[in-house]
Amino acid sequence: MPGEKNVVVSLILSFVLTGLGQLYNGEISKGVIFLVVAIILWILTILTIFLCVVAIPFWIYGMYDAYTRAEVYNRALRATGRPPW
């Protein structure tokens, strides 16, 4: 259907930089928050090494969230004919 989000593109964008997949899906505020938090976590990880325990799971969650939210977007678009957000 026209206007659907590609779930693989969403996943890849979040793989490259957490938050980009959310921005691609149209969740602007969520994407900006994910992006800022990811940048802060990676900077702190570089400085302390120990925060990678938080940064890596957050990065993985960002990919999962982008993928599943693209699916939700597409499902709602097919059902109603309009974007959910």
C-alpha positions in Angstrom: 0.0 0.0 0.0 1.4 3.5 -0.8 2.8 5.2 2.3 3.8 2.1 4.1 7.0 2.1 6.0 9.7 -0.5 5.1 10.4 -2.4 8.3 13.9 -3.4 7.1 14.8 0.2 6.3 13.6 1.2 9.8 15.7 -1.5 11.4 18.8 -0.6 9.4 18.5 3.1 10.2 18.2 2.2 13.9 21.2 -0.1 13.6 23.3 2.8 12.2 22.1 5.3 14.8 19.5 4.7 17.5 16.6 7.1 16.8 16.8 7.2 13.1 14.3 4.4 12.6 11.9 6.2 14.9 12.3 9.3 12.9 11.7 7.4 9.6 8.5 5.9 11.1 7.2 9.5 11.8 7.7 9.4 15.6 9.7 12.6 15.7 9.7 13.3 19.4 10.5 9.7 20.3 13.2 9.6 17.6 14.9 12.8 18.9 14.7 11.5 22.5 16.2 8.1 21.5 18.9 9.9 19.5 19.9 12.2 22.3 19.9 9.4 24.9 22.0 7.2 22.6 24.6 9.9 21.9 24.9 10.6 25.7 25.2 6.9 26.5 27.9 6.4 23.9 29.9 9.4 25.0 29.7 8.2 28.6 30.6 4.7 27.4 33.8 6.0 25.7 34.7 7.9 28.9 34.0 5.2 31.4 33.8 1.8 29.5 31.4 0.5 32.1 28.2 2.1 30.7 28.3 -0.2 27.6 26.2 -2.4 29.8 23.4 0.2 29.3 24.3 1.6 25.9 24.3 -1.8 24.0 20.9 -3.0 25.3 19.4 0.5 24.6 20.8 0.3 21.0 19.2 -3.2 20.6 15.9 -2.0 22.0 16.0 1.0 19.6 16.3 -1.5 16.6 13.5 -3.7 18.0 11.2 -0.6 18.6 11.8 0.8 15.2 11.0 -2.6 13.5 7.9 -3.3 15.5 6.5 0.3 15.3 6.9 0.2 11.5 4.8 -2.9 11.5 2.2 -1.2 13.7 2.2 1.8 11.4 1.6 -0.4 8.3 -1.1 -2.4 10.0 -3.0 0.7 11.0 -2.5 2.2 7.6 -4.0 -0.9 5.9 -6.9 -1.0 8.4 -7.9 2.7 8.3 -6.3 4.1 5.2 -4.5 6.8 7.3 -1.3 7.0 9.3 -1.7 6.2 13.0 0.3 9.2 14.2 
